[in-house]
Amino acid sequence: INQPTLIKRYPLKSPHGLSKDGGLLFICDGIAGLKIYNAADVQNLQLLRQITNINAFEVIAYNKKAIVVATDGLYQYDYSNPSNISLLNKISIDK
């Protein structure tokens, strides 16, 4: 890629890590939490869910599970049903 061009902007508070699995895009947006988009049409992302109770900075999405690194611990989410993304577990990290 020698001359990349901007196609579209999406407003984010404090973007960090991202991951994509199939048609879903996961973006860690710092204190704004984790945002999950339908990315089937990459020029028209549709926000499916925003998880706001975490300060997220890294995500790995694979095989319908997402591991999210946040300031207070590790979270694991099940997204096998994108309309009902659920927290499976959390490992807390004490400072």
C-alpha positions in Angstrom: 0.0 0.0 0.0 1.8 3.1 -1.2 -0.9 5.7 -1.2 -3.7 4.9 1.3 -6.8 7.1 1.2 -9.3 7.8 3.9 -12.7 6.3 3.1 -14.7 7.0 6.2 -14.3 8.1 9.8 -16.1 6.7 12.9 -16.0 8.7 16.1 -14.3 7.0 19.1 -13.2 8.3 22.5 -9.9 6.5 23.0 -9.4 3.7 20.5 -6.9 0.9 21.4 -7.0 -2.7 20.3 -9.3 -4.3 17.8 -10.2 -7.7 16.5 -12.4 -9.1 13.7 -14.1 -12.4 13.5 -16.3 -13.0 10.4 -18.6 -10.0 10.0 -18.0 -8.7 13.6 -15.6 -6.0 14.5 -14.6 -5.5 18.1 -13.0 -2.2 19.1 -11.6 -1.3 22.6 -12.4 2.3 23.2 -10.7 2.9 26.5 -13.1 4.4 29.1 -15.9 4.2 26.6 -15.7 0.4 26.8 -15.9 -2.3 24.2 -17.8 -1.6 21.0 -19.0 -4.5 18.8 -20.0 -3.6 15.2 -21.6 -5.5 12.3 -18.8 -5.1 9.7 -20.4 -7.0 6.9 -20.3 -3.7 4.9 -16.9 -2.2 5.8 -18.0 1.2 4.6 -21.1 1.2 6.8 -20.3 -0.2 10.2 -23.4 -0.7 12.4 -22.9 -0.6 16.2 -24.5 -3.7 17.7 -23.5 -3.3 21.3 -21.4 -1.1 23.6 -20.2 -2.6 26.9 -19.6 0.5 29.0 -18.7 -0.8 32.4 -15.0 -1.6 31.5 -11.9 0.4 30.5 -10.9 -1.8 27.6 -7.6 -1.7 25.7 -7.1 -5.0 24.0 -9.3 -7.7 22.5 -8.9 -11.1 20.9 -12.0 -12.5 19.1 -12.0 -16.0 17.9 -14.5 -18.9 17.5 -17.4 -16.9 19.1 -15.4 -16.0 22.2 -13.8 -12.6 22.9 -11.0 -12.1 25.5 -10.9 -8.5 26.6 -8.0 -7.0 28.5 -9.2 -4.1 30.7 -7.6 -2.0 33.5 -9.3 -4.1 36.2 -8.9 -7.6 34.7 -9.6 -10.1 31.9 -13.1 -10.6 30.6 -14.4 -13.4 28.4 -17.5 -12.8 26.3 -19.6 -15.2 24.3 -20.8 -13.7 21.0 -22.3 -16.8 19.4 -25.5 -14.9 19.3 -24.5 -11.3 18.3 -27.8 -9.9 19.5 -27.2 -11.3 23.0 -23.5 -11.0 23.8 -22.9 -12.3 27.3 -20.1 -12.2 29.9 -18.8 -15.7 30.6 -16.3 -14.8 33.3 -13.9 -12.3 34.6 -10.5 -12.6 36.2 -9.9 -9.6 38.4 -6.5 -7.9 38.7 -5.6 -6.0 41.8 -3.3 -3.1 41.6 
